[in-house]
Amino acid sequence: MSRAAFGNAVVLGLLLLAALGLGLWHNGDWWQAPPLPRRWTWAGLVVLAYAAACLGLWWRRRPARSGPLREGEAAWLVAWASQTGQARELAELTATQLRSAGQAVLLRPLEQVNARVLAQAQQALFIVSTTGEGDAPDHAHRFLRGPMANSPDLSHLRSAVLALGDRSYTHFCAFGRQLDRWLQANQATALWPRIDMNNADSIALSQWQQAVSVELGQAAPAPAPQPVAATPWRLQQRRQLNPGSQGGPVYHLQLVPAQGSLPQWQAGDIALITPQHSPQRVAQWMAIFGLDGEQPLAGGRRLAEHLATVELPPALPAGNPADWALQLPPLKPREYSIASMPSDGHLSLLLRRLTGPDGNPGLGSGWLCDTLAPQQTTALRIRANPGFHPPGNDTPLVLIGNGTGIAGLRCQLRARIDAGATRNWLLFGERSRACDYHFGDELDAWHAQGLLQKLDTTFSRDGGQHRHVQHALAAQADELKRWLDDGAVVMVCGSLKGMAPDVDAVIVQLLGQDGHDRLLAEGRYRRDVY
């Protein structure tokens, strides 16, 4: 039972006891004259309407079935492990595809899949991401230390794995591959070979959904469900926040839908933006191969215009550009932490302009910081990320981040302040207070007003010794322990290298490995790192 449900039950019990006590205490008549019959009728109708409303609310909010699969039930277990919400979204699409074919589905986050669920499942689909340096998503630790630490007999289980990853990292799809090997080692039968998915690769998703259709025996399957499509958003404003900084330039962007009203989102949700190559990059690539950017393509687009939206191959494909250009894979969307709430009237991003070894800007940051002009539109969609949503208003919150990680933490604070929750502690690190204290005036004002109870900032280039946010956290280990003892949730946003593992080490040193893992299993240690 959740804390909220327990509290509601206690209040209801106290009210019933109070009613009983008042009834025993009252010795006289309850009224001077009995109510008119029509008043009884109206009272009965009100009670029925209230009961119907309660039933409807319960039906909408009822939890999905959480028990193990019943013996002999022809159902599918769909389990997901997600750090930023992508695997969860794809698992929900897979569950929808199965249910549309009349199949019973048990959809579960991986930490809720225990030995008993595995023992009673007959068909299981695992959709799992890899985070960090080949690690499982944080919430999957319970599964790693439970079923995957053992060797259960899975000879009854028919399974398949969709492994999500990013080829720019060394350990591409490492956790999905580890899970696939574990299933095979414990005698599970593969429904089809593991499918590795690079970012939001639509081809891999189509292969997965086609494999599901074939397994269901659908000769002419209905169109598989797809993620919500991106829509045009207009760049309303862009300004650099850190002129004079020793680090790369950081930009604050504000975007609004090109049409319609601003959608709703929650703190922790992710903005997915599909970039485009700069005109200079496209012209450079075409010049290497002697192509004419004005060549028309099917659909009315020019070759140069189309090439800005697709992966540019290292070698020129054979044939006419009018044929092969349309076969090039589209550019993948980039993920960004949202820095604002809908009540701000716009969607804010905070990102650093990155450059490669050749001095050219990165594709995503170059598009948003350089190429995209004010009032121009870009394709954007918002993806829910429940694993990084804020905790309940009565729960203390410790926020830790560095650099542009303040974007996701600012959104958390905005949500908490809007909800009247003030037990907030922010630890933030950057290079210089003078240049790199992003949203500093706002943070200082919240602290002065008591909306941000505790604020600790560390600037590594101010003063002699280079100190970072993880050092500030280690110096306040006792205070962190007090907050954790009060039930605090810790949320980390920022650099995957350096900051995130060092913060992790501080928590392990403070709580021990078991305490650290328990914090993860309880959902009280959440990370959005990159």
N, C-alpha and C positions, 0 to 999 in steps of 0.2 A: 504494500500500500504506500502511495506517495505521501509526502509530508502534508500536502494540501488536502488530500482525501482524509488523512488521519485527523487533521485539524477540523475539517467540516463535520466529521463524525462526532468528535468531542463536543463541538458547539451544539449539534443536534441533540446529543444525549443530555446535555445540561438544560436545554430548553424543555425537553420532555420531562425531566425531573422537576423543573420549576413549575410546569403545568400541573403535574401530579400533586405537588405540594400545595399549590394554590387551590386545586380542587378539593383536597382534604381539609384545608383551612376554612373554606367557604361553607357555611351551614345554612344560609337562607336560600330564597328562590334566586334562580339565575336571571329571571326577568319578571317585570310586573305583569305582563300579558304575553301570551304566546304570539310569535310572529305570524303575519298573514301568510296564507298558502303560497301566494306568488313570490313572497320573499324566500320561502324555502326553495322554490323552483329556481330563482335567480342564484341563490347561494350554491345549489347543486350544480348549476351550469358553470359557475365560476370555478368550483372545485374541479370539475371535469376538464375545463379548458386549461387550468393550471397543470393537471396531471398529464394532459396531452402534450403541453409544451415541454414538461420535464422529460417525458418519454422521447419526444423528438430530439431534444438536446442530447440525451444519453445515446440515442441511436447514431447521431452524427459523430459523437466523440468517443464511441465505444472503441476500445483497443482491438487491434487485430488479434486473431486467435494466437495465443502464446504457448499453449501446451504442445506436447509432442504430437506428431501425426498419429492418428488412430491406426491400429493394425489393419492392414488390408486396404487402406484408403489409397486410391490411385491419385496421389497428389504430387506436386512438385515443390521441393524446397528451393527457394531463390534467396541466396545469402550474399550480402555485400559488405565490403570494407572500403571506406572512402575517407579521404582527408579533407577534400574541398567540395564534396557533394556530387562529383561526376559519376562515380560508381553507383552511388545511391540512385541517381536519376536514371541511369541505364538499367539498373535492377528493377525499378518501377515500370519502365517501358517493357522489359521482358515479362514481368508479371502480368501486365495488361495484355500482351500478345498471347500468353498462355490462357488467361481467363476468357479472352475473346474466342478461343477455340474450345471453350467449355471445360477447361481443366481447373481443378482445385489447386490453389497456390498458397504456400506458407512463405511469406516475405519477411526476412529477418536480417538485422545487422549481425555481423559475424560473431560478435561477442555474446549473442544470445543463442548461438548454436553450440550445444553441449553434446556430451557423449550419447545421451538418451535420444536427442533429436536426430543425430546421425544414425543411431541404431535403428530407428523406426522409419527414416526416410528411405525411399526406394529410388527416387530420381532427384538429383540436386544440381543446380546451376550456381556457380560461384563467380561473382563479378567483383574483382578486387583491384585496388590501386596499389602502387608502390610510392612511398614518400622518402624524402631524405636520401641517404646513401644506400638505397636498396632495402629500406625498412618497410614493415607493415604499417598501415595507418594506426594512429594512437589507440583508437577504441578497440582494435582487434587484439590487444595484448592478452585479454582473458582467453581468447581462443588459442593463441600461441602457447600460453602456459598451461592450458587445459588439454583439449583434444590433440593438438599438434605436438605436445610434449610426450605423448603416449603412442602406442601402436594398436589402435582398435581394429577389429576385424571389419573391413568395409567391403567384403566380397559380395554383399547383397546390393551395394549401391552403384547406380549408374550415374555418372557425373560428367560435367564439362566446366571448363574454366575460361572466362574472358579476363585477360590480364591487361590492366591499363598502366601506361607508363609514358615516359618522354625519352626519345632516343638521344637527346642532347646530354643525358646523364649516363654515367658509366654503367650503372646497374639497372639497365632497362628492364622493366617488368619483373624485377627480381622476386618480389613477394608472390606474384601470381605463378611464377615458375616454381618457386619453393612449394607452394600449396599443391600444384599439379603433381610434382614429384612425390609429395607425401601421400596424396590420394592413390597414386599408382603403387607406391611401396606397401600400402595397406590393402591392396587387392581390389580397389574400386575399378569398375569397368568404365572406360572413357566412351561417352556417347559420341564424341568427335574430337579431333585433336585440338589442343589448346589454341586459342586465338589471341595473339598479342596486338594491342591497339595503341598506336602512337598518338598521344593527345586525343583530339576529337576526330579521329580518322573515320570518315563516313564509309569507306570501303570495308574496313574491319567490322564496323557495326552492321553493315548489310550482310556480310558473311555470317555473323553470329545469328542474326535474325532469320536468315535463310536456313541455317542449320537447325534452328528451333522448328521452323515450318516443316522441314523434311522429317524430323523426328516425330512430329505430330501427324505425319501422313497426309499433309495438305498438298494435293497435286497442283492446285491453283490457289495459293494462299492469298488472303486479303492483305492489302498493304500494311506493313508493320508500323506500329506507332513510332513517331519520330520526336526528338527533343523539340521544345518550343523554338520557333524560328526567330532569328534576330530581326530587329526592325531598325529603321533609320533614326539616329539620334543626332541632334545638332550641337556642335561645339559652341557654347554660349560665351565662355571666357577661358583664357589660359594666361597664367602669369608665373614667372619664376619666383620662388620663395627664398632662394639662397644666393643672391648675387654676392660675389666676393668669397664664396666658400672654397676651401681647399679640396672639396669633393666635387663629384659631378653635379651638374645643374639639376635641381628638383623643381618640378612644375605642379601647380595646382590647377586642375581642369574642372570646369562645370559644364555638364551636358543636360539637355532636355529632349524629350521626344520630338521628332519633327512634326508628328501629327498626334492628336489625342492628348489625354491627360497623363500626368506622371503616375506610373504604376506604383504599387506598394512593394516594399521589401523589408526585411528585418536586418538588424545589425549582425554582421558576420556573413551575409550573402555575398555572392561573387558576381562581378560584372565581366562578361565575356565579350571582347571586342575583336572583330576581324580586321587586321591591318591591311595596308596596301603598300606595295613597293613605291618608292619615290620616283618621280619622272626621270630623275638623273640616273637612278639604278636601272630602270627599264631601258633608257636610251643607251647606257653603257653596254648592257647585255646584247641589245639588238645590233650595236655597232660591231661587236666581236664577230657576229655571224652574218653581217651584211644584210639585215632584214629591214623591210620598209614598215615603219610603224603605222602608216596610213592605210595599209592593206585592209580592206573590209572583210569582216567575218560574218557568218550566219547570225542573224539576230540584229544586225545593224551596228555592232560595235567595231571599232578600229582595233587592229592588232595590238598597238601600244596600250590602249585602254584595257584590253582584256589581260595582257601580260602583267599588269599591275596587280591583279587579283589572284594570281596562281603561282605555284612553285616554279621557279625558273631552273630548268635542268642544266647540269654542267656541260652537256654536249647537245648539239643541235639534232633534234629528231629528223628522221628521214621523211621526205615527202613535202607536200605543200603546207605552209603554215596554216592555211585555211582549214586543213584537215587535222593536223596534230595539235594545234593550239587549244582547241576545244576539249582535248583529251587530258590536258595537264591537270593535276589535282589542285583544288583551290587551297588558298592559304588557310591555316588553322587559326582559330581564335586564340587570343591571349587572355589570361585570367588576371583580374585586378581586384584588390580589396576595395570595397566602397567606403568612402570617408564621411558620408552624410546620411541623414534620414529623410524620408519623403517630406517631413514637415519643413525641411529647409527649402523646398521648392525646386530642387535640382539634384542631380547625381554628381557627387564630387569624387575625383580621383587624385591621388598623389603619387607621382612616379618620377624616378630618376632617369635622365637621358643617358643611356649606356652606349659605349662605343666599342667596336671590336679591335683586334690587333692591327687591322688595316686603317683604323681611324674612322671608319664609317659607322654611323649610328646603328643600333640594333633595330630589327624590323619593327617590333611593337612600339618601343619608345620613340624611334625615329618617326613613325607614323603619327603618334599622338603629340609629340613635342615639336616636330618640325613641319611635316608635310600637311597634316590636316589643318586647314585654314579656319579661322573664326567664321561661324555661320555655315560651314560645310558640314555634311552629314557623314556618319560612320555607322556600320552595322554593329548593333549591341543587343545583348539579351542578358537577363538577370537569372542566375541559378541559385536556388535555395541551398544553404549550407548549414543544416541544423546542428552539425557538430561544433559550430562556432557561434551559435546563438547565445545571447546573454542568459545568465541564470535567473532564478526568481528574484523578485525585488528585495526579499528579506535575506538574501544570501550575500555575504561580503564578497567583493570582487577584487582580485589582484591582477593588474594589467602590466605586462612587461614587454618592451619592444625597443627597437632602434631604427634609425633612419626613416625610410618611407613606411615602415611598419606602423608608424603612428596613425596612418590612415584608418586601418581596421580598428585600432584602439580608440580613436576619436569617435568612431561610429558607435562603439560599445558605450562610451561615456554619454554620448548624446541620447541614446536609448534609455540608459539608466536615469539620467537627469530628468528626461521627459516623464518617466514613471515615478519620480520622487524617491529613487533609491540613491542614498548618499554615502553608503559604506563602501567607498571606492578608493583604491590605492594604485597610483600609476608610477612605474619606474621606467624612465625613458633616457636613452643615450644617443648622442650624436657627436659631431666633431667640435663645433664652436657654438657657444650660446649666441654670440652676436649675429651669426649668419645662418645657423642650422637648427634653431629652436622653432620647428614648424608648429604653427597654431599656438605659439607660446603665450601670446596675450590672452587668448581664450582659456588656455589651461590655467594660467595664473589667476584669472578672474574666477573660474570655477573653484579653485582652491581657496581663494579669499572669501568666497561666499559660503564655504562649507559644503559645496556640492561634490567636490573632490577632496575627501577627507585627508588623504596623504599624497604628497607629490614629491618624488625624488628624481632629480635630473643629474646626468653625468655627461660631461663634454670632454672628450679624450684629448683635444688639442689645447684646452685651457689649463694652464699650470704645467708643472714639470713632469709629473708621472702620468703616463697614459692609462686612464681608468675608463672602463666600459660599464655598461649597465649590469652585466653579470657580476662585476666586482662590487657594485653598489648593493646588489641583492645578497651576495655572500656576507657583506658587512652587516646586513640587517637580518641575518638568519633567525635570530631569536624572535624578532618581530614577525617575520614570516610564519614561524611556528605558531605564534599566538593567533594569527589570522586563520591559519589552517585548522587549528583546534576549534575555532569558532565556526567551522564549516565553509571557509572561503573556497572559491573557485579561482584557479590560476589560468590566465589566458596569455599566450605568447604570440607576438606577431613581429616578423622582421626577418633578419638574415638567417638562412639555413646553416651557413658556415660561420663558425666563431660564436656568435651570440647564442643561438638555439641550443647547441650541444653543451655549451658552458653553463647555461641556465639549468639544463637538465642535470648536469653534474652537481650543481649546488643543491638541487632538490634531493638527489640520491644521497648526498653527504648528510643532509639534514634529516631525512626520513628513513634512510636505508633503501635497498633495492625493493624489498617487499612493500614498504610504505609508498615508494614511488609508483610501483605497479598498481597498488590498491587505489591510489589517487587517479590513475588512468582508468581503471576499471569502473570507478564510481562516476566518471565523467567530470571530474573536478580538475583536470589538467588538460587543457585544450590548446592546440597550436595551429597557427596559419603562417607557415614559414616558407621561404622561397630562396 
